[in-house]
Amino acid sequence: MQSNSIKNTERKYDIVLYGATSFVGQLVAAYLQKFLAKDGDSEGANNSKENDSEDGLSTSNAVNWAIAGRNEKKLNQVKQDLQNSELAILIADSEDEASLDEMAAQSRVIISTVGPYLKYGEPLIKACAENGTDYVDLTGEALFIKNMLDKYQQTAKESGARIVNSCGFDSLPSDLGVLFTQQCAQQKFGEYCETINMRVKAAKGGLSGGTVASMGTIFEELGQDKSLRKQLSNPYILNDDDNCPNVRQTNVSIPQWDAENNRWLAPFIMASINTRVVHRSNQLRDYEYGHEFKYDEAMWLPAGLKGRLMSYGMTAGIAGFAAGMMFKPSRDLLNDHILPKSGDGPSKSERDNGYFDIRFFGYANNGNKVLTKVTGDKDPGYGSTCQMLAQSALCLLQDIDKDDIGGGFWTPASSMGDALIDRLQQHAGIKFIDISA
């Protein structure tokens, strides 16, 4: 294990993108290349380390980064596509711990896009925790985060490695959206919201084989080990303190009518990870939101017969997919004939024309209410996610001092908070807006 006294600044690479040949990995690589290019772009990448942006955020083009993976031929193709002859390539494989250890020892921050994380993620977490290397990923697998937290939390604390999971659409808009909403409530009313309901008002985007594989792995695990279902149903599965709340959390698992907003509700498939991350953020922020804090998520659908049919249809679809992925015969049928294959994903046009709009209804004890929204101008799962992930790594690298946030397992809101919100608004097409009346 690397000593905490070994400075991250001594590492050869500032950022290493592991899994650069995957669908989302290639998107992250393209975004980093554009953002850090010397000639700059409309997103502000032309600021150098000696010429930081006016708001104090370093958008340095002096970041020394590399791409990594197990297939050198494919990595060279990514490098060629990026037209960056100086980009370093590292060969590392999740089945070769020595290669991961060597990669981690050379890196200040590693971005991992290699999933499903339940199958392939642990060796890299272990290497980063032991080498004091910061780490971000886009996992939506609560069981994976729980397992890694239990195994490597103390190691990461001792080495100074900051491990920040779920830095994509899972679960960054939810986590930072709740933080933003709570800050608005505090500024307006002098108190935090006891309850926040998140509603997905609109979203447009495609689904890749990688996302399907991750979701399928979770349901496969649940099918093989029924005890995991109870564990995963715990809203505080990621809280690891002795003072964990025991408040009963609401969960929109069936079609519901929202009388306050005159809308039908349907389950939101990502709520199972997003809500857990939000509750862990509350813990890591010293229960700033309170021990009685309640949070849920759902899809917001139209009123009338159309909305009702959509609600019942979406609920049935989610239940059918979950049931189908739990058993091998139906899982093989879905994978072979219906679901997108690994490496597939939405086209550039689909990503660029995608968007998301999610709303947060915050309720304080005294009857005060705050309403906010978080929007993105690209496909949430890929066009926006690649930018969120890259900016999370840059934020951890450039904006968050290790003396302020030390080693251990963190969430986006608890580790980067306002600094990351600022970055996303300036460089990733994400907006956080108070729309209270």
C-alpha positions in Angstrom: 0.0 0.0 0.0 1.2 3.4 -0.9 1.9 5.8 2.0 -0.4 8.8 2.5 2.8 10.9 2.4 3.3 10.1 -1.3 1.9 13.1 -3.1 -0.5 12.6 -6.0 1.4 15.3 -7.8 4.3 12.9 -8.2 2.2 10.7 -10.4 3.0 10.4 -14.1 -0.6 10.9 -15.2 -3.2 13.3 -13.9 -6.1 11.3 -15.3 -6.3 7.8 -16.8 -9.4 6.7 -18.6 -9.8 3.0 -18.0 -12.2 1.3 -20.4 -11.5 3.8 -23.2 -12.6 1.3 -25.9 -16.1 0.8 -24.5 -19.0 2.8 -26.0 -19.2 5.3 -23.2 -15.4 5.2 -22.8 -15.0 6.5 -26.3 -17.4 9.3 -25.6 -15.5 10.3 -22.5 -12.3 10.2 -24.4 -13.6 12.4 -27.2 -15.0 14.9 -24.7 -11.7 15.0 -22.7 -9.8 15.5 -25.9 -12.0 18.4 -27.0 -12.2 20.0 -23.6 -8.5 19.8 -23.0 -7.4 20.7 -26.5 -4.9 23.5 -26.8 -6.9 25.4 -29.4 -10.0 25.3 -27.1 -13.6 25.1 -27.9 -16.9 26.8 -27.1 -17.0 25.1 -23.7 -14.0 26.9 -22.4 -11.2 24.4 -22.9 -8.7 27.1 -24.0 -7.9 28.1 -20.4 -4.5 26.9 -19.3 -3.3 26.2 -15.8 -1.6 29.6 -15.8 -4.8 31.3 -17.1 -7.7 29.9 -15.0 -11.2 31.0 -15.8 -12.7 34.1 -14.2 -14.7 32.1 -11.7 -11.6 30.4 -10.3 -12.3 27.0 -11.9 -9.2 25.5 -13.4 -10.0 24.2 -16.9 -6.4 23.5 -17.7 -5.3 22.1 -21.0 -2.1 21.0 -19.2 -3.7 17.9 -17.8 -1.6 14.9 -18.6 -4.0 12.1 -19.4 -3.9 8.6 -20.8 -6.2 5.9 -22.0 -6.2 2.4 -20.7 -7.7 -1.0 -21.4 -6.8 -4.6 -22.2 -6.8 -4.5 -26.1 -3.9 -2.5 -27.5 -5.2 -2.6 -31.0 -8.5 -1.1 -30.0 -6.8 1.5 -27.8 -4.6 2.6 -30.8 -7.8 3.0 -32.8 -9.3 5.3 -30.2 -6.0 7.2 -30.1 -6.1 7.5 -33.9 -9.7 8.6 -33.9 -8.8 11.4 -31.4 -6.0 12.5 -33.6 -3.7 12.9 -30.5 -0.3 11.4 -31.3 1.0 12.3 -27.8 -1.8 10.4 -25.9 -0.3 7.6 -23.8 -1.7 4.1 -23.8 -1.6 1.8 -20.8 -2.4 -1.9 -21.0 -4.4 -3.1 -18.0 -6.9 -5.9 -17.4 -9.4 -6.5 -14.6 -8.1 -10.1 -14.5 -4.5 -9.0 -14.1 -4.2 -7.3 -10.7 -0.5 -6.4 -11.2 -1.4 -4.4 -14.3 -4.1 -2.5 -12.4 -1.7 -1.9 -9.5 0.9 -0.5 -11.9 -1.7 1.8 -13.6 -3.0 3.1 -10.3 0.5 3.8 -9.0 1.1 6.1 -11.9 -2.3 8.0 -11.8 -3.8 10.8 -9.7 -7.4 10.1 -10.8 -8.7 7.0 -12.7 -12.0 7.1 -14.6 -13.6 3.7 -14.9 -16.2 2.8 -17.5 -15.6 -0.9 -17.2 -18.9 -2.6 -16.2 -20.9 -4.5 -15.1 -19.0 -3.4 -12.0 -20.3 -6.3 -10.0 -18.4 -8.6 -12.3 -15.3 -6.5 -13.2 -15.1 -3.5 -10.8 -13.5 -4.8 -7.6 -9.8 -5.3 -8.7 -9.5 -1.6 -9.8 -11.2 -0.4 -6.6 -8.7 -2.4 -4.6 -5.7 -1.1 -6.6 -6.9 2.5 -6.2 -7.5 2.1 -2.5 -4.1 0.6 -1.9 -2.2 3.1 -4.0 -4.0 6.3 -2.8 -5.4 6.9 -6.2 -8.6 8.9 -6.7 -11.4 7.2 -8.6 -14.7 8.0 -10.3 -17.1 5.7 -12.2 -20.7 5.7 -13.5 -22.0 2.6 -11.7 -25.7 2.3 -10.9 -25.1 -0.9 -8.9 -25.8 -0.3 -5.2 -24.7 -3.8 -4.2 -21.3 -3.2 -5.8 -20.8 0.1 -3.9 -21.9 -1.6 -0.7 -19.5 -4.5 -1.1 -16.6 -2.2 -2.0 -17.4 0.1 0.9 -17.3 -2.8 3.3 -14.1 -4.2 2.0 -11.9 -1.1 1.2 -13.2 1.9 3.2 -10.5 1.7 5.8 -7.8 1.1 3.2 -8.9 4.1 1.2 -8.9 6.3 4.3 -5.4 5.3 5.2 -4.0 5.7 1.7 -5.9 9.0 0.9 -7.8 7.5 -2.1 -11.0 9.3 -2.7 -13.5 6.8 -4.3 -16.5 8.5 -5.8 -19.0 6.2 -7.5 -22.1 7.1 -9.5 -20.9 10.1 -11.4 -23.1 9.7 -14.4 -26.8 10.0 -14.9 -26.8 7.5 -12.1 -26.7 9.4 -9.7 -25.3 12.8 -10.2 -28.4 14.9 -11.2 -30.3 13.4 -8.2 -27.5 13.8 -5.7 -26.6 17.3 -6.7 -30.2 18.2 -7.4 -31.1 17.4 -3.8 -28.1 19.4 -2.5 -29.1 22.4 -4.6 -32.7 22.2 -3.5 -31.7 22.0 0.1 -29.4 25.0 -0.3 -32.3 27.0 -1.9 -34.6 26.1 1.1 -31.9 27.1 3.6 -31.4 30.5 1.8 -35.1 31.1 1.5 -36.5 29.8 4.8 -33.5 29.2 7.1 -34.2 25.5 7.2 -33.8 22.4 5.1 -36.5 20.3 3.6 -37.7 17.3 5.5 -39.2 15.8 2.3 -38.1 16.0 -1.3 -39.9 14.3 -4.2 -37.9 14.0 -7.5 -40.0 13.7 -10.6 -38.6 13.0 -14.1 -40.7 15.4 -16.1 -39.1 14.6 -19.5 -36.2 12.6 -20.9 -35.2 11.5 -24.3 -32.3 9.1 -24.9 -31.1 5.7 -26.1 -30.0 2.7 -24.2 -26.6 1.0 -24.7 -25.6 -2.6 -24.3 -23.4 -1.7 -21.4 -26.3 -0.3 -19.4 -28.4 -3.3 -20.2 -25.5 -5.6 -19.1 -25.2 -3.8 -15.7 -28.9 -3.9 -15.1 -29.0 -7.5 -16.1 -26.2 -8.4 -13.7 -28.1 -6.9 -10.8 -31.2 -8.9 -11.5 -29.2 -12.0 -12.2 -27.6 -11.7 -8.7 -31.0 -11.2 -7.2 -32.3 -14.3 -8.9 -29.5 -16.4 -7.6 -29.5 -15.1 -4.0 -32.9 -14.1 -2.6 -31.3 -12.7 0.5 -29.9 -9.9 -1.6 -33.4 -8.7 -2.3 -33.9 -7.7 1.3 -30.5 -6.0 1.4 -31.2 -4.0 -1.8 -34.6 -3.0 -0.6 -33.0 -1.2 2.4 -33.0 2.6 1.6 -30.0 3.0 3.8 -27.9 0.2 2.3 -25.0 2.7 1.7 -25.1 4.3 5.1 -22.3 2.8 7.2 -22.6 4.8 10.5 -23.8 3.8 13.9 -26.4 6.5 13.9 -28.2 5.4 10.7 -31.8 6.7 10.4 -34.7 4.2 10.4 -37.4 6.4 8.8 -39.7 4.5 6.5 -39.1 5.8 3.0 -41.9 6.0 0.4 -41.3 4.1 -2.8 -43.3 4.6 -6.0 -43.4 1.0 -7.2 -46.9 0.9 -8.7 -48.9 3.4 -10.8 -50.0 6.3 -8.6 -52.1 9.5 -9.1 -50.3 12.7 -8.0 -53.3 14.8 -6.9 -51.2 17.9 -6.0 -49.8 18.2 -9.5 -52.6 16.5 -11.5 -50.2 13.8 -12.9 -49.9 10.1 -13.1 -46.7 8.6 -11.6 -44.8 5.5 -12.6 -41.7 3.8 -11.1 -38.3 5.3 -12.1 -35.9 2.4 -12.7 -32.9 4.4 -11.5 -34.5 5.3 -8.1 -33.1 2.2 -6.5 -29.6 3.6 -6.8 -30.2 7.3 -6.7 -32.2 7.3 -3.5 -29.4 5.3 -1.7 -26.7 7.7 -2.9 -28.7 10.7 -1.7 -29.1 9.1 1.8 -25.4 8.4 2.0 -24.7 12.0 1.0 -26.9 13.1 3.9 -24.8 10.9 6.2 -21.5 12.2 4.9 -22.7 15.8 5.3 -23.3 15.1 9.0 -27.1 14.6 8.4 -27.4 18.2 7.2 -30.8 17.3 5.8 -31.9 15.8 9.1 -32.4 12.3 10.4 -36.1 12.4 9.4 -35.3 13.3 5.8 -37.5 11.5 3.2 -36.8 11.2 -0.5 -38.3 9.4 -3.4 -38.2 9.4 -7.2 -40.8 8.7 -9.9 -41.6 9.3 -13.6 -44.0 12.2 -14.1 -46.7 11.4 -16.7 -49.7 13.2 -18.2 -53.2 13.3 -16.7 -56.1 11.4 -18.1 -56.4 8.1 -19.8 -53.1 8.5 -21.8 -51.1 9.1 -18.6 -52.8 6.2 -16.8 -52.1 3.8 -19.7 -48.4 5.0 -19.8 -48.1 4.5 -16.1 -49.4 1.0 -16.1 -47.4 0.1 -19.2 -44.1 1.4 -17.8 -44.7 -0.4 -14.5 -45.4 -3.7 -16.3 -42.4 -3.2 -18.6 -40.0 -2.7 -15.7 -41.4 -5.7 -13.8 -41.2 -7.9 -16.9 -37.6 -6.9 -17.6 -36.6 -7.6 -14.0 -38.3 -11.0 -13.9 -36.9 -11.9 -17.3 -33.3 -11.1 -16.3 -33.5 -13.1 -13.1 -33.7 -16.5 -14.9 -31.2 -17.8 -17.4 -33.5 -19.0 -20.2 -35.4 -15.8 -20.4 -32.2 -13.7 -19.8 -30.5 -15.5 -22.7 -33.6 -14.9 -24.9 -33.6 -11.2 -24.1 -29.9 -10.8 -24.6 -29.8 -12.7 -27.9 -32.9 -11.3 -29.6 -34.2 -8.1 -28.0 -31.7 -6.1 -26.0 -28.8 -4.1 -27.5 -25.4 -5.8 -27.6 -22.4 -4.6 -25.6 -20.6 -1.9 -27.5 -23.8 -0.6 -29.1 -25.5 2.7 -28.2 -27.4 5.7 -29.5 -26.1 7.5 -32.6 -24.5 10.9 -32.4 -27.7 12.5 -33.6 -29.7 10.7 -31.0 -27.3 11.8 -28.3 -27.2 15.4 -29.4 -31.0 15.6 -29.7 -31.6 14.0 -26.3 -32.3 15.9 -23.1 -33.6 15.5 -19.6 -35.7 17.7 -17.3 -36.1 16.5 -13.6 -38.0 18.4 -10.9 -37.5 18.5 -7.2 -40.4 19.3 -4.8 -39.0 20.2 -1.4 -41.2 20.6 1.7 -40.1 22.1 4.9 -41.6 21.6 8.3 -43.3 25.0 8.5 -45.2 24.5 5.3 -42.7 26.3 3.1 -42.1 24.7 -0.3 -39.3 25.0 -2.8 -39.3 23.8 -6.4 -36.2 23.4 -8.5 -35.2 21.7 -11.7 -32.1 20.1 -13.2 -31.9 19.9 -17.0 -29.4 18.5 -19.5 -29.2 19.3 -23.2 -28.1 15.9 -24.4 -29.1 12.2 -24.1 -28.9 11.6 -20.3 -27.3 8.2 -20.4 -24.5 9.0 -22.8 -24.3 12.5 -24.2 -24.6 14.0 -20.8 -23.1 11.2 -18.8 -19.8 11.3 -20.6 -19.5 15.0 -19.7 -20.6 14.5 -16.1 -18.0 11.8 -15.6 -15.2 13.7 -17.2 -15.9 16.9 -15.2 -16.2 14.9 -12.0 -12.7 13.6 -12.5 -11.4 17.1 -13.4 -13.2 18.5 -10.3 -11.7 16.0 -8.0 -8.3 16.5 -9.6 -8.2 20.3 -9.7 -10.8 21.8 -7.3 -11.0 19.5 -4.2 -8.0 19.6 -1.9 -7.1 16.4 -0.1 -6.7 18.3 3.1 -10.4 19.2 2.9 -11.8 15.8 1.5 -9.6 12.9 2.6 -9.5 9.3 1.6 -12.6 7.1 1.7 -15.8 6.3 -0.2 -17.7 9.5 -1.1 -20.7 10.6 -3.1 -20.7 13.5 -5.6 -22.6 15.8 -3.3 -20.5 15.1 -0.2 -17.1 15.3 -2.0 -17.4 17.9 -4.7 -20.8 19.7 -4.1 -20.9 23.3 -5.3 -17.6 23.0 -7.2 -19.1 20.3 -9.4 -22.4 22.1 -9.8 -20.5 25.1 -11.1 -18.4 22.9 -13.5 -21.4 21.1 -14.9 -23.3 24.4 -15.5 -20.3 25.9 -17.3 -19.0 23.0 -19.3 -21.5 20.2 -19.5 -24.9 21.7 -20.5 -26.4 20.9 -17.1 -28.5 23.6 -15.4 -29.6 23.8 -11.8 -32.5 26.3 -11.5 -34.8 27.5 -8.7 -38.2 27.8 -10.2 -40.2 28.4 -7.0 -43.1 30.7 -7.4 
